[in-house]
Amino acid sequence: MRLHPFIAIFLALFFASSAAATVVRVDNATYPTRCAEEDNVFLTLGAPNLAGFRVEATHPAYIAEILRDSYDPDFTDCHFGPTPPAEGPFFTPRQFVMWETDEWVMVGNTDRHFWRKVDVPVRWQGREENHVHLIQFYRKRADGRRDQVLVLYPADGHWRLKPLPVPHLDYNVYGASILIGPLEAEDRRKPYVAYTDVAFDAATLTFAVGFVRGGRATIRIDSVTRERTTIEVSIGSGAPTDRPLAAMRSMFVAPDNADVGEAIYVDATGRRRTEVIKDFTSAMVTDILFGRSVVSRHNTSAPDNAFRGFVFR
């Protein structure tokens, strides 16, 4: 099978530098856009011997400066063209509580027109459901209200996470999407990870996922606080080694109109570097954070996302 040029370039560069067995290669396939609703930022992470990592969502550095959050859609300079008619199969829309305790709530959703027409069974607490297109995970407050801190789209392998909101805002929004697993990136505008199934273990707050390309991974919710929400990812030995095992999708129009503006990382020599996301090309890293130092007028409270704590075989 002929590899897409992006994957081929990744493999050539990646294995040429694979002697550095304790660093992860990050590549940037971001393209310019003037539309704030287009996910033009696309960064991949991988290493042939990668066995795990941690993802941390933290508030942007300027969170204390936000007096009014801005999260309404902005379709200025967006030219998506006519929307083609949705193709079947169509699903019966529904929302239902999957699991609930005094502290947590997990909610399942079925989208009538979800873009990937695949069936990824979801199992939890002895139950199994098909066509769960969105899983929402909430932490309850003492007054009964709840804050959403994590979502998973089983059909395309996208995750989003955010910390609990700061008191003066009382609410915060998502920004970037995280992909976990062997990446399918033939179309960089619609990258995905193909899961065979998703299983949730309530006792450990852990999701287990199978990959169509082979192998499995676990994603454990490690911490949920006002400072950060953290997940720990463990990749099984059967997962592919010929492609990135994580990626991030987001949006950048300008420093003040972006869901991610900068890459802040520690390179293979231990030097800390900061680059504007549109100028960043690739790097071998031991730690990397995708964030913002300039207050954005789009999704102002959306979190920074860091990949760190890499584990290798």
Backbone hydrogen bonds, N-H to C=O, Kabsch-Sander energy under -0.5 kcal/mol:
donor,donor_aa,acceptor,acceptor_aa,energy
7,I,4,H,-0.5
8,A,4,H,-2.4
9,I,5,P,-2.6
10,F,6,F,-2.1
11,L,7,I,-2.5
12,A,8,A,-2.3
13,L,9,I,-2.5
14,F,10,F,-2.7
15,F,11,L,-2.4
16,A,12,A,-1.0
17,S,13,L,-0.8
17,S,14,F,-0.8
18,S,15,F,-0.9
20,A,17,S,-1.7
21,A,19,A,-1.8
23,V,20,A,-1.1
24,V,285,V,-2.7
25,R,46,G,-2.6
26,V,283,A,-2.9
27,D,44,T,-1.9
28,N,281,T,-2.3
29,A,27,D,-0.6
29,A,42,F,-3.2
31,Y,40,N,-1.5
36,A,34,R,-0.6
36,A,76,T,-0.5
38,E,35,C,-1.3
39,D,37,E,-0.5
40,N,38,E,-1.9
41,V,250,S,-2.1
43,L,248,M,-2.4
44,T,27,D,-2.4
45,L,246,A,-3.0
46,G,25,R,-1.6
50,L,47,A,-1.8
51,A,311,V,-3.6
52,G,311,V,-1.4
53,F,233,V,-1.8
54,R,308,R,-3.2
55,V,231,I,-2.4
56,E,306,A,-2.2
57,A,229,T,-2.8
58,T,56,E,-0.6
58,T,304,D,-1.7
59,H,227,E,-0.7
61,A,292,R,-0.8
63,I,60,P,-2.1
65,E,62,Y,-2.2
66,I,62,Y,-0.6
66,I,63,I,-1.1
67,L,65,E,-0.5
78,C,75,F,-1.9
79,H,77,D,-0.5
91,F,112,R,-1.4
94,R,110,T,-1.0
96,F,108,G,-2.2
98,M,96,F,-0.5
98,M,106,M,-2.8
99,W,106,M,-1.6
101,T,104,W,-2.7
105,V,138,Y,-1.7
106,M,99,W,-2.9
107,V,136,Q,-2.8
108,G,96,F,-3.1
109,N,134,L,-2.0
110,T,94,R,-2.5
112,R,110,T,-0.5
114,F,111,D,-1.3
117,K,115,W,-0.7
118,V,116,R,-1.9
120,V,118,V,-0.6
122,V,129,E,-2.7
123,R,198,V,-2.7
124,W,127,R,-2.0
125,Q,200,F,-0.6
127,R,124,W,-3.3
129,E,122,V,-2.5
133,H,109,N,-1.7
133,H,131,H,-0.9
134,L,109,N,-1.7
135,I,152,L,-2.7
136,Q,107,V,-2.9
137,F,150,L,-3.0
138,Y,105,V,-3.1
139,R,147,D,-2.7
140,K,103,E,-3.0
141,R,145,R,-3.7
144,G,141,R,-1.6
147,D,139,R,-2.8
149,V,137,F,-2.7
150,L,137,F,-1.4
151,V,160,R,-2.4
152,L,135,I,-2.0
153,Y,158,H,-2.7
156,D,153,Y,-1.4
157,G,153,Y,-1.5
158,H,153,Y,-0.9
159,W,178,I,-2.9
160,R,151,V,-2.1
162,K,149,V,-2.0
164,L,225,T,-2.4
169,L,166,V,-1.4
170,D,166,V,-2.6
175,G,176,A,-0.5
177,S,249,R,-2.7
178,I,159,W,-3.5
179,L,247,A,-2.8
180,I,157,G,-1.3
181,G,245,L,-2.4
183,L,244,P,-2.1
184,E,192,Y,-2.8
185,A,183,L,-0.6
188,R,186,E,-0.5
190,K,187,D,-2.2
192,Y,184,E,-1.9
193,V,156,D,-1.8
195,Y,193,V,-0.7
196,T,210,G,-2.4
197,D,210,G,-0.6
198,V,121,P,-2.4
199,A,208,A,-2.6
200,F,123,R,-2.7
201,D,206,T,-3.0
202,A,200,F,-0.7
204,T,201,D,-0.7
205,L,201,D,-1.0
206,T,201,D,-1.7
207,F,219,I,-2.9
208,A,199,A,-3.3
209,V,217,A,-2.7
210,G,197,D,-1.7
211,F,215,G,-2.5
212,V,194,A,-2.5
214,G,211,F,-1.7
217,A,209,V,-2.2
218,T,234,S,-2.2
219,I,207,F,-3.1
220,R,232,E,-2.7
221,I,205,L,-2.9
222,D,220,R,-0.9
222,D,230,T,-2.3
223,S,230,T,-1.4
225,T,228,R,-2.4
229,T,57,A,-1.8
230,T,223,S,-2.4
231,I,55,V,-2.3
232,E,220,R,-2.5
233,V,53,F,-3.2
233,V,231,I,-0.5
234,S,218,T,-2.5
235,I,51,A,-2.9
236,G,216,R,-3.3
239,A,236,G,-1.5
245,L,45,L,-1.4
246,A,45,L,-1.3
247,A,179,L,-1.8
248,M,43,L,-2.6
249,R,177,S,-2.5
250,S,41,V,-1.9
253,V,254,A,-0.6
253,V,257,N,-2.1
254,A,257,N,-1.3
257,N,254,A,-2.5
259,D,251,M,-2.6
260,V,251,M,-1.5
261,G,291,G,-2.7
262,E,291,G,-2.4
263,A,275,E,-3.0
264,I,262,E,-0.5
264,I,289,L,-3.1
265,Y,263,A,-0.5
265,Y,273,R,-2.4
266,V,287,D,-2.4
267,D,265,Y,-0.5
267,D,271,R,-2.7
268,A,284,M,-1.0
270,G,267,D,-2.1
273,R,265,Y,-3.2
275,E,263,A,-2.4
277,I,261,G,-2.5
279,D,276,V,-1.7
280,F,276,V,-1.5
283,A,26,V,-1.9
285,V,24,V,-3.0
285,V,283,A,-0.6
286,T,266,V,-2.5
287,D,266,V,-0.9
288,I,307,F,-2.2
289,L,264,I,-2.9
290,F,305,N,-3.1
291,G,262,E,-1.7
291,G,289,L,-0.6
297,R,256,D,-2.6
299,N,70,S,-0.8
300,T,70,S,-1.7
302,A,299,N,-1.9
304,D,58,T,-3.0
305,N,290,F,-2.4
306,A,56,E,-2.5
307,F,288,I,-3.0
308,R,54,R,-2.3
308,R,306,A,-0.5
311,V,52,G,-2.8
313,R,49,N,-2.6
